[in-house]
């Protein structure tokens, strides 16, 4: 009956409007009145339609009570009577307006209404309109007819449209009084109609208005702006996530950001988020819709977008479900258009493997997955190797504005480093043929830039990144450099530098593009160099990803036999044993990037408290975990992998002891069982007996993690366990124990330094500091505002941003929110994410991710030349200035001189300083808190207590020492007690010991 309903609607409108222009009662001639004849034809149709409906009705009794049937009862018979009597009476024909309620059904049958909002809107409008018009029709009838008991003498002449107006002002309770009902029937009807009409008006009108306004506000489609790119941002669109994203994406330090940001979310923004969008209305547009709806994707023109960014909910109580939602968003977008570049956040590392199952996912074309757990735990792991590194790296990829402080306080030096960021640009042809250390020194001294890595594409289109590769690397044309600088304009100096024109310029700001630049570059292109870097003196050698050339292998073997050519041996004892490799023993994983051991059962790694107490362990890493069997896994493998990177020798690996619930650690053990030197002490991390059993005062770093993320409304309670654990450790005292000074930590030694003399010298103790003061405790926080509870000495302003707080500046706190900046950094330059991932993960590669996606575990591999060469990569470490090869510079020397000396002599790339808060001029100080200075200027004066962040080359000549974990005895205790007084500390504790006057391990250069 679709056609019948449509015809019925048309006839209803015709019959309803026609009598509006005629009186209530008239005497027309049926034979000459055309309107009465047409009315008869249509009513015959209604009569036939009534009969068909009666035949088709399943319940005949219910049919007689149907609304359409009642309307037909009062509207069809009067027409036949009019023909017979030649007298027409308007009567109850106004009831035809009730058929307007069916408009929604008819439009749905015609496939005009498809969305729920449009159907709801039409339903509300049709009910409201039909009630309004029907009520007006009744008033029109009774007011023009009068009351029967008054002999119809109290009638008044009102047109139908005047009655429509009267009903509206009555329904809205306005009642101007210009029109009113005079008949008793009209007034009685008004009394009852106003009760129902007022309720309908108050309910229907606001809802209709909301639907109409919503459709106009966040509906529609995106209009492309000529000459301007746009990106689509979806996922977890909240005030916090959007404000963090916009703050970094639209930062003033970036070049002109000619990109419009289109947010797509299924719910409308709240008032605060809407206000944020309005403040950035020139570059931000919001649309309401679903990323999984192709219609909504077409509205935002996603097929023409430069990229699509998916933001994850970092605070989700179910990380796997959140990752699954984001993967479905990726599938929906790639299904709509496979060529769209996608950058998505992931919470769990093991879920990254599911992205590889998407056929159109291609990381070579710019698709990237930023795994928050992988990077967060990687940052924390690197801080176990070099305290404060997590703060430095987090500040480097985050856009911060420069804050000038004139007073000589620690904040001045810290904030100068905070304003530094990572940028990339191509190196000019003037650098062609120079080694990487030469280019790095030239950029630092001449251009005021810090070059830390280079990147290129080989002839196989593989992207290769080399971090501080060493002097055996010669630069060629089109080499992309990765710099640390204040803004993008400063980095342009590296691409326009000309030795002929700029050699005499001392002010880096005066270095501009010269006239001969273009001719030199064109001439250099004629050489048609195929390779980008040349290893040693080999011919046509290309370093292509995982393909290892014969010359590279021979170069490494030569260095293993002869030692580093540029290193100087400062010890009389030069007969250090070299790590020997047995090709039949699997010591590394199949990729050669990590140390490996056969899988162990968890019972073999569990220590009881008495066993831990009888074990003297120092220089280790203690990981306190708050979690239970119901907690979501954190992915502890991402914490252990950087600490088991193959560019460390086995004896350099720090022993890792997990303190926490055994039920929780069993869930993580399958991914940890193949790593050596990992132990577990079951129990509460808040138990001081457990902490003393693992010698927490002798550890190099104590990491506090929590898997119990409280999703309640009180955000200050989200980190209660981590804060309690940190304060508990800081308040512990260890006067009655063996003590800090007998610790036998195997720290890092620069290339060319003999370890035996290093172990016997005072610098070994100088590089250590006590855990009791909290300076080597790293606490992970969920809520940034809770950082105020970690340190009782700093300001307790909850509105202070995380990077401005003292615990974060000192490297004692880390929050996952700092990783939000990686989304925009990756969009503008995917090399930044590659560099950060290479630095913090210890060597994670696409090959390794594919392997973990297949088996979720590491496979052991034999020590072949192809895998051993992968050990030859740099790692981050810290070098103390109080003793060592740079001690003379620590006494008032300049940082620039230190940088050049370290690069020329040891191939070490310095990029920061870890300095005491009170900046003492001598080693006699009770302060243990340090802060980070990122890429200090050349003229910064050094202090003996400073520690320097360095990128150190792999040293294949380093000797092998025993494990730091050995069972103690009374004799070992006594011997250690006797020798403990011979070790000093850069951070001299209240009990200061004089350093021993043994053989120095360094000489004057």
Protein Blocks (a to p, Z undefined) as FASTA:
>chain_A
ZZmmmmmmmmmmmmmmmmmmpcfbdcddfklmmklmmmmmmmmmmmmmmmmmmmmpmblm
lmmmpmklmmmmmmmmmmmmmmmnopacfklmlmmmmmmmmmmmmmmmnomambfklmmm
mmmmmmmmmmmmmmmmmmmmmmmnopfkloopmgccddfklmmmmmmmmmnononolacc
fbfklmmmmmmmmmmmmmmmmmmmmmmmmmmmmmmmmgcjddddehiacdddehjddfkl
mmmmmmmmmpckbccddbdcddddfbdcdfklmmmmmmmmmmgccddddfklmklmmmno
mmlpfbdcddddfkbcblmlmmmmmmmmmmmmmmmomkbccddddfblklmmmmmmpmkl
cfknopacddfklmmmmmmmmmmmmghklmmmmmmmpccdddddfbdcfklmmmmmmmpc
cddddddfklgoiafklmmmmmmmmnopacfbdcdddfkopacddehebjkbccdehiac
ddddfblklmmmmmmgcfklmmmpmblklpccdfklmmmmmmmmmnopabfbdghjbehi
acehjbccfklmmmmmmmmmnopfkbccfbfblcbcdddddfkbcfbdfkopaccddddd
fklmpccfklmmmpccehiacddddddfkbccehlmlmmmmmmcfkbcfklpccdddddd
fklmmmmmmmmmmpghiacdeddfklmklmmmnopmlpfbdcdddfbdcfbfblmlmmmm
mmmmmmmmmmpccklmnbjklpccdddddehiafklmmmmmklmmmgccfklopacccdd
fblklmmmmpmkbccbfkbcfklpmklmnopaccfklmmmmmmmmmmomklmmmmmmmmn
opaafklmmmmmmnopacdddddfklmmmmmccddddddfkbcjklmmmnopafklmmmm
mmmmnopacfbdcddfklpabfbdfbfbdcddehiafklccdfkbccdddddddfkbccd
ddfbdcddfklmmmmmmmmmmpccfklcfbdcdddfbdcfbdcZZ
